[in-house]
C-alpha cells in the first residue's frame, strides 16, 4: 500500500455531515498512536498486537526507554508494515517529565508525547 493512499476512518463527521477520513500524515500519526495505546490481547486474532503503553510503560525509568524503543519498532514493523521507520528517538523531556517519542517515516518526523501521569499518548 502506498502511503499516499493511506486512510484512517474516524467516528466523527466533517463539516458536510459525512464520515471524517484522515489521510496522509494525519492517518499515519493516528495509526502510530493506536498501535501504542492498544493493549495486547484486545484482538483475539492478533493477541500480541499493541504496545500497551499506558499499562506497560506507566512507571518507566530511563533504563526502560531502550525497551520501549525496541518494542515500538517491532510493533510497527509487524502490524504496520507499510510504514518503514527510518529513525526512532525516545527521551524524557527536561522540564515536563513526559516521554517524547519521535518517529521518522519517509523524511517526516511524527512527534508523540506520553504523559505518564494522565496515561495519554498524543501528537503535537
Contact map, one row per residue, 1 for C-alpha under 8 A:
1110110000000000000000000000000000000000000000000000000000000000000000000000000001000000000000000000000000000000000000000000
1111110000000000000000000000000000000000000000000000000000000000000000000000000001000000000000000000000000000000000000000000
1111110000000000000000010000000000000000000000000000000000000000000000000000000001100000000000000000000000000000000000000000
0111110000000000000000110000000000000000000000000000000000000000000000000000000000000000000000000000000000000000000000000000
1111111000000000000000110000000000000000000000000000000000000000000000000000000000000000000000000000000000000000000000000000
1111111100000000000000110011000000000000000000000000000000000000000000000000000000000000000000000000000000000000000000000000
0000111110000000000011110010000000000000000000000000000000000000000000000000000000000000000000000000000000000000000000000000
0000011111000000000011100010011000000000000000000000000000000000000000000000000000000000000000000000000000000000000000000000
0000001111100000001111000000000000000000000000000000000000000000000000000000000000000000000000000000000000000000000000000000
0000000111111000001111000000000000000000000000000000000000000000000000000000000000000000000000000000000000000000000000000000
0000000011111000001100000000000000000000000000000000000000000000000000000000000000000000000000000000000000000000000000000000
0000000001111100001100000000000000000000000000000000000000000000000000000000000000000000000000000000000000000000000000000000
0000000001111111111100000000000000000000000000000000000000000000000000000000000000000000000000000000000000000000000000000000
0000000000011111111100000000000000000000000000000000000000000000000000000000000000000000000000000000000000000000000000000000
0000000000001111110000000000000000000000000000000000000000000000000000000000000000000000000000000000000000000000000000000000
0000000000001111110000000000000000000000000000000000000000000000000000000000000000000000000000000000000000000000000000000000
0000000000001111111000000000000000000000000000000000000000000000000000000000000000000000000000000000000000000000000000000000
0000000000001111111100000000000000000000000000000000000000000000000000000000000000000000000000000000000000000000000000000000
0000000011111100111110000000000000000000000000000000000000000000000000000000000000000000000000000000000000000000000000000000
0000000011111100011111000000000000000000000000000000000000000000000000000000000000000000000000000000000000000000000000000000
0000001111000000001111100000000000000000000000000000000000000000000000000000000000000000000000000000000000000000000000000000
0000001111000000000111110110000000000000000000000000000000000000000000000000000000000000000000000000000000000000000000000000
0001111100000000000011111111000000000000000000000000000000000000000000000000000000000000000000000000000000000000000000000000
0011111000000000000001111111000000000000000000000000000000000000000000000000000000000000000000000000000000000000000000000000
0000000000000000000000111111100000000000000000000000000000000000000000000000000000000000000000000000000000000000000000000000
0000000000000000000001111111110000000000000000000000000000000000000000000000000000000000000000000000000000000000000000000000
0000011100000000000001111111111000000000000000000000000000000000000000000000000000000000000000000000000000000000000000000000
0000010000000000000000111111111100000000000000000000000000000000000000000000000000000000000000000000000000000000000000000000
0000000000000000000000001111111110000000000000000000000000000000000000000000000000000000000000000000000000000100000000000010
0000000100000000000000000111111111000000000000000000000000000000000000000000000000000000000000000000000000000000000000000000
0000000100000000000000000011111111100000000000000000000000000000000000000000000000000000000000000000000000000000000000000000
0000000000000000000000000001111111110000000000000000000000000000000000000001000000000000000000000000000000000000000000000000
0000000000000000000000000000111111111000000000000000000000000000000000000000000000000000000000000000000000000001000000001110
0000000000000000000000000000011111111100000000000100000000000000000000000000000000000000000000000000000000000000000000000000
0000000000000000000000000000001111111100000000001110000000000000000000000011000000000000000000000000000000000000000000000000
0000000000000000000000000000000111111100000000000111100000000000000000010000000000000000000000000000000000000000000000001000
0000000000000000000000000000000011111110000000000111110000000000000000000000000000000000000000000000000000000000000000001000
0000000000000000000000000000000001111111010000001111100000000000000000000000000000000000000000000000000000000000000000000000
0000000000000000000000000000000000001111110000001111100000000000000000000000000000000000000000000000000000000000000000000000
0000000000000000000000000000000000000111111000111111000000000000000000000000000000000000000000000000000000000000000000000000
0000000000000000000000000000000000000011111101111100000000000000000000000000000000000000000000000000000000000000000000000000
0000000000000000000000000000000000000111111100101000000000000000000000000000000000000000000000000000000000000000000000000000
0000000000000000000000000000000000000001111111101000000000000000000000000000000000000000000000000000000000000000000000000000
0000000000000000000000000000000000000000111111100000000000000000000000000000000000000000000000000000000000000000000000000000
0000000000000000000000000000000000000000001111100000000000000000000000000000000000000000000000000000000000000000000000000000
0000000000000000000000000000000000000000101111111000000000000000000000000000000000000000000000000000000000000000000000000000
0000000000000000000000000000000000000001111111111000000000000000000000000000000000000000000000000000000000000000000000000000
0000000000000000000000000000000000000001100001111100000000000000000000000000000000000000000000000000000000000000000000000000
0000000000000000000000000000000000100111111001111110000000000000000000000010001000000000000000000000000000000000000000000000
0000000000000000000000000000000001111111100000011111000000000000000000000010000000000000000000000000000000000000000000000000
0000000000000000000000000000000000111111000000001111100100000000000000110010000000000000000000000000000000000000000000000000
0000000000000000000000000000000000011111000000000111111110000000000000000000000000000000000000000000000000000000000000000000
0000000000000000000000000000000000011110000000000011111111000000000000000000000000000000000000000000000000000000000000000000
0000000000000000000000000000000000001000000000000001111111000000000000000000000000000000000000000000000000000000000100110000
0000000000000000000000000000000000000000000000000001111111000000000000000000000000000000000000000000000000000000000000000000
0000000000000000000000000000000000000000000000000011111111100000000000000000000000000000000000000000000000000000000000000000
0000000000000000000000000000000000000000000000000001111111110001000100000000000000000000000000000000000000000000000100000000
0000000000000000000000000000000000000000000000000000111111110000000000000000000000000000000000000000000000000000000110100000
0000000000000000000000000000000000000000000000000000000111111000000000000000000000000000000000000000000000000000000100000000
0000000000000000000000000000000000000000000000000000000011111111100000000000000000000000000000000000000000000000000000000000
0000000000000000000000000000000000000000000000000000000000111111100000000000000000000000000000000000000000000000000000000000
0000000000000000000000000000000000000000000000000000000000011111100000000000000000000000001100000000000000000000000000000000
0000000000000000000000000000000000000000000000000000000000011111110000000000000000000000000000000000000000000000000000000000
0000000000000000000000000000000000000000000000000000000010011111111100000000000000000000000000000000000000000000000000000000
0000000000000000000000000000000000000000000000000000000000011111111110000000000000000000011000000000000000000000000000000000
0000000000000000000000000000000000000000000000000000000000000011111111000000000000000000010000000000000000000000000000000000
0000000000000000000000000000000000000000000000000000000000000001111111100000000000000000000000000000000000000000000000000000
0000000000000000000000000000000000000000000000000000000010000001111111110000000000000000000000000000000000000000000000000000
0000000000000000000000000000000000000000000000000000000000000000111111111000000000000001110000000000000000000000000000000000
0000000000000000000000000000000000000000000000000000000000000000011111111100000000000000000000000000000000000000000000000000
0000000000000000000000000000000000000000000000000010000000000000001111111110000000000000000000000000000000000000000000000000
0000000000000000000000000000000000010000000000000010000000000000000111111111000000000000000000000000000000000000000000000000
0000000000000000000000000000000000000000000000000000000000000000000011111111100000001001000000000000000000000000000000000000
0000000000000000000000000000000000000000000000000000000000000000000001111111110000000000000000000000000000000000000000000000
0000000000000000000000000000000000100000000000001110000000000000000000111111111100000000000000000000000000000000000000000000
0000000000000000000000000000000100100000000000000000000000000000000000011111111110101000000000000000000000000000000000000000
0000000000000000000000000000000000000000000000000000000000000000000000001111111110110000000000000000000000000000000000000000
0000000000000000000000000000000000000000000000000000000000000000000000000111111110000000000000000000000000000000000000000000
0000000000000000000000000000000000000000000000001000000000000000000000000011111110000000000000000000000000000000000000000000
0000000000000000000000000000000000000000000000000000000000000000000000000011111111100000000000000000000000000000000000000000
0000000000000000000000000000000000000000000000000000000000000000000000000001111111110000000000000000000000000000000000000000
1110000000000000000000000000000000000000000000000000000000000000000000000000000111110000000000000000000000000000000000000000
0010000000000000000000000000000000000000000000000000000000000000000000000001100111111000000000000000000010000000000000000000
0000000000000000000000000000000000000000000000000000000000000000000000000000100011111100000000000000000011000000000000000000
0000000000000000000000000000000000000000000000000000000000000000000000001001000000111111000000000000001111000000000000000000
0000000000000000000000000000000000000000000000000000000000000000000000000000000000011111000000000000001111100000000000000000
0000000000000000000000000000000000000000000000000000000000000000000000000000000000001111100000000000011110000000000000000000
0000000000000000000000000000000000000000000000000000000000000000000010001000000000001111110000000000111100000000000000000000
0000000000000000000000000000000000000000000000000000000000000000000010000000000000000011111000000001111000000000000000000000
0000000000000000000000000000000000000000000000000000000000000000110010000000000000000001111100000011110000000000000000000000
0000000000000000000000000000000000000000000000000000000000000100100000000000000000000000111110000011100000000000000000000000
0000000000000000000000000000000000000000000000000000000000000100000000000000000000000000011111001111000000000000000000000000
0000000000000000000000000000000000000000000000000000000000000000000000000000000000000000001111111111000000000000000000000000
0000000000000000000000000000000000000000000000000000000000000000000000000000000000000000000111111000000000000000000000000000
0000000000000000000000000000000000000000000000000000000000000000000000000000000000000000000011111000000000000000000000000000
0000000000000000000000000000000000000000000000000000000000000000000000000000000000000000000011111100000000000000000000000000
0000000000000000000000000000000000000000000000000000000000000000000000000000000000000000000111111110000000000000000000000000
0000000000000000000000000000000000000000000000000000000000000000000000000000000000000000000110011111000000000000111100000000
0000000000000000000000000000000000000000000000000000000000000000000000000000000000000000011110001111100000000000111100000000
0000000000000000000000000000000000000000000000000000000000000000000000000000000000000000111110000111110000000011110000000000
0000000000000000000000000000000000000000000000000000000000000000000000000000000000000001111000000011111000000011110000000000
0000000000000000000000000000000000000000000000000000000000000000000000000000000000000011110000000001111100001111000000000000
0000000000000000000000000000000000000000000000000000000000000000000000000000000000001111100000000000111110001110000000000000
0000000000000000000000000000000000000000000000000000000000000000000000000000000000001111000000000000011111111100000000000000
0000000000000000000000000000000000000000000000000000000000000000000000000000000000111110000000000000001111111100000000000000
0000000000000000000000000000000000000000000000000000000000000000000000000000000000011100000000000000000111110000000000000000
0000000000000000000000000000000000000000000000000000000000000000000000000000000000000100000000000000000111111000000000000000
0000000000000000000000000000000000000000000000000000000000000000000000000000000000000000000000000000000111111100000000000000
0000000000000000000000000000000000000000000000000000000000000000000000000000000000000000000000000000011110111110000000000000
0000000000000000000000000000100000000000000000000000000000000000000000000000000000000000000000000000011110011111000000000010
0000000000000000000000000000000000000000000000000000000000000000000000000000000000000000000000000001111000001111100000000011
0000000000000000000000000000000010000000000000000000000000000000000000000000000000000000000000000001110000000111110000001111
0000000000000000000000000000000000000000000000000000000000000000000000000000000000000000000000000111100000000011111000011111
0000000000000000000000000000000000000000000000000000000000000000000000000000000000000000000000000111100000000001111100111100
0000000000000000000000000000000000000000000000000000000000000000000000000000000000000000000000000110000000000000111111111000
0000000000000000000000000000000000000000000000000000010011100000000000000000000000000000000000000110000000000000011111110000
0000000000000000000000000000000000000000000000000000000001000000000000000000000000000000000000000000000000000000001111100000
0000000000000000000000000000000000000000000000000000000000000000000000000000000000000000000000000000000000000000001111110000
0000000000000000000000000000000000000000000000000000010001000000000000000000000000000000000000000000000000000000011111111000
0000000000000000000000000000000000000000000000000000010000000000000000000000000000000000000000000000000000000000111101111100
0000000000000000000000000000000010011000000000000000000000000000000000000000000000000000000000000000000000000001111000111110
0000000000000000000000000000000010000000000000000000000000000000000000000000000000000000000000000000000000000001110000011111
0000000000000000000000000000100010000000000000000000000000000000000000000000000000000000000000000000000000000111100000001111
0000000000000000000000000000000000000000000000000000000000000000000000000000000000000000000000000000000000000011100000000111
